Amino acid sequence: MSIGTSWKRFVRDARSAEVRPECRRRSGGFTLIETLLALFLASIVLVSVNVFVFSMGELWGRGGDDRLFDRHVNGVTRFLQNCVDQATAEMRPEQEENGGRLASTYLSSPPSERGFGDPHITFELLESPGIFIWPERPLPFVVCYLEFSSGDGLSLLWHSRLEEGFEDDPPRKTQLSPFVEDLVYEYYDPESESWSERRDFERDTQGDEILPDRLRISFASEKRETERIITLSANRRGALDAARQ
């Protein structure tokens, strides 16, 4: 029913509801028609406002998933890159002097219930990140292993070197993102100035796995797909920057 038709019916009903002129009081108040007219106009305004508000809410809801997805992707990417950069910054000179690892991001196999599994990208942090939930108080010297599974997304396995059973007990697991659908290892060849992509680790002449220079992480939701890059090899960061130019 249109507003014009509703208005005609309203005026007709209002006139039939009027009291007789001799019974009308003119004390400065509103007549019945004036009161009903005000209510009718107010109802039209409220309906218009509600239509506008709910329309804006629908538009906001349609774009809300995309915004939340982008925030999630950016948050996971920043967290991982910050962890790698922090691990690199925390590498101490005595590591090299004592014959330890020359980089704080490397490949290692975490302990599991069946012994040791496949090599994982590993980094160590002096302090525990806030997303890790400890059974007691947080411990320092946290070793983290990056794990990707097509059914579970991207996760971190982690435990502290100060824990009893560090060498034998499986680490804990924290899921970073269920939206990661692919993980590609990228290697940079400075001689050919080119990149190669692999889904398994490249090996050297002795058959040992080589840490990739960067990771390409693919995120996907029902509506969107996007990719992010995580740089791993800090000692070759200059070559990576040069390759991007």
N, C-alpha and C positions, 0 to 999 in steps of 0.2 A: 504494500500500500504506500502511495507517495505521500510526501509531507503536505502537498496541497489538498489532497482528499481528506487527510486526517484533520487539517485545519478547518475545512468546511464543516465536517461532522462535529468538531469541537465547538464551533460557534453556534451551530444549530442546537446542540444539547445545552450549551450554556444559556442561550436565550430562553429556552423552555424552562430552565431552572430558576429564572429570575423571579423575585417576589414582586408583588404589586407595587406600583409607585407610591401609593398612599402609606404602605407599610415600610418604605425604604427610609433608612436613617442616613442623614447627610451630616455626620459628625466629623467629617474630614478623613474617614477611613476608606479602605478600598472596597469597591463593589465586588460582587461575586464573579462577574465577568473579568474584572481586572485581576483578581487573585488567580483565577484559573488560567488566564492568559500568561501571567508571570510564571506559573508552574509549567505551562506547556512550553514556553520559550526556554526555561531552564532545563527541561528534559531534553530538548533538542540540542542544547549546548553540551550537556553531559554525554549524550550519545556520540556527538561529534568528537569530543575529547577522548572518549573511550576507544573509538575506532582508530584515532590517530595514535594513541598510546600503544594499543595492541599491535598495530601495524609496525610501529617502530620496534616493539619487542620482538616481533617475528623476524624483522630484518636483522636485528642484533643477534638473535638466536641462530640464524643461518650462518652468520659470519663468526659466531663465537667459537665454534669447533675449530675453524681454521686458525684463529688467533691463539687458542690454547695449544693447538698442535705446534705452531711455530714457536711459542714460548717453551714448550717441552723440548723440542729439538735443539733450540739455542741453549737451553739450560744444560742438557746432557753434554753437548759439544763443549761448552765453556768449562764444565766441571772436569771432563776428561783432559782437555788441553791444559788446564790449570794444574791438575795432578801431575801430568808429565813434566810441565815446566817447573813445578815445585820440586819434584824428585830430582830434576837436573840441577836446580839451584842448590839442593841440599847435598849434592855429591861432594865429599870432602877430599882434600889433597892426600890424606893418609891412605885412601883406598888404593891409589896407584903406587904409593911408596911401599905399602905392605903386600903388593902383588894381588890386590883385589880387583874387582871389575872396574873397567875404564869408563863405564857409563852406568847411570842409574836406571836406564830403561833397557831391558835385555829379554832374552828368551829363557824360560825355565819351565819345568813340569811340576805342578803342585801335587802334594801327596793326596792320595785318594784311598778308598777302602780296598781297592785292588792294586795298591802300590802307587806307581807314578804314571800319570796319563800323558797325553800329548803336550808338546811345548805350548806355552801361553806367553803372550806379551806381558811382561812383568815390570813393575816399578815399585820403589820403596819410598815411604814417607816417614819423616821423623815424628809427625803428629797424626793422630787419627782424624779423618774427615768426619764432619757432623752427621752424615747420612748413615754411618755405621752404628748399629745397635749392639752394644756389648752386653754380655751377661752380667758383668760387674762394671768397674770403672774402666774408661778407655785407657789403652796402653799405647806407648809410642813404638817406633820402629815397626811400622805396619808394612807388610809385603802384600801387594795387590796383583791379581792375575786377571787379565781381560778375557772374558769368555763369551763367545757367540753361539747361539743355537737357533736353528730355523723355527723351532716351535716356542722358544722362550725369550727370544730377543737378545739384548745385550745385558750382561751381568758382570759384576766384579766378585771374584773370590778373594778372601782376605783373612789374614791372621797376623799376630804379632810375634816377633822373634823372642819376646820375653815370656811367652806362654809355654807351659809344660806340654810336651808332645808336639812342639812346633815341627819337628822333622817328620813325624809320622801321622798325626791326626789331620783329617781333611779340613781345609779352611772353610769359613762361613761363606755364605753367598748372599749378595744384595743385587736385586734386579735394578738396572739403570733405565731400561726402556723396553717395553714389549713391542714397540713399533719398528724396531730395527729388523729389516728383512734381508739384508745382505751386508757382507763385510769383505772388502777387497784390500789386499796388501799391494802397495805400490813401491817399486824400487827405481831409484834414479841412477843412470849410468853416466858419469861425468865425461867419459871419453866420447860417447855418441850424443851426449846431451839429450837423452830421451828417457821416457818412462816406460816401465813394463808393469803389467797388472797380473796378479796371481791370487788364487784362493787357497793356496798352500804356501808355506815358507820356501823361499829360494835357498839353495844349498851352495856351499863353497866347494872347492876342489877336494876337500877331505870328507865331504858329505854332511857337514854340520849345518844346521839351520841358521839363516842370516836374518837379523832384525830388519824389518822393512823400514823405509824412510818415512812413510806416512800411511795412514789408513783412510780409505774412502768408505764412509758409513752411509747406507741407504735407509731412509725412514719412509714409512708408508702408512697412511690411514685409509679409511674408506673413500675419502675424497681427494687426498693429496699425496704427492710423492716428492721427496727432496733428498739432497745429498749434502754431506758435510765432510771436511777434511781435518784429520788430526795429524800433526807433525810429530814424529817420534825421535828421529835422529838429530839430537841437538848439536853434535860435533860436526854435522854436515848441513846445518841450517843455512849457512851462506850459499852453498850450492843450490839448495832448494829455493831460496829467495831469487837467486840468479835465474833459475829455470822458469820461474813464474813471470819474469819480465819479458 
